[in-house]
């Protein structure tokens, strides 16, 4: 079973895919207009529990430096154009997601 992640900026949704089929969907916050979440294909390069600050309970860094999928200390921001390019998730959602996706997991971000 191969897991991957697909993020739709316009729908503000993150899809956990198993062998190409969506098995879970999570609402996310994405980058503001001037600091849009970058479109492309990346990989998860690290996981940092309890990174502090606005990153909530977990940071999963992407192969594009300075960008990641992370929790938030501002749950009201989920669903909005709110970040400096990162993908924000509810803390409980990012913890569940991290149990499925190891370092090296493919992450595709589309418009």
Protein Blocks (a to p, Z undefined) as FASTA:
>chain_A
ZZdddddfklopacddeehiafbdcddddddfklcccedddddfbdcehkbpjlojbdcd
dfbehiacdddfblklgopafbgoiacddfklmmmmmmmmcghiacdddZZ
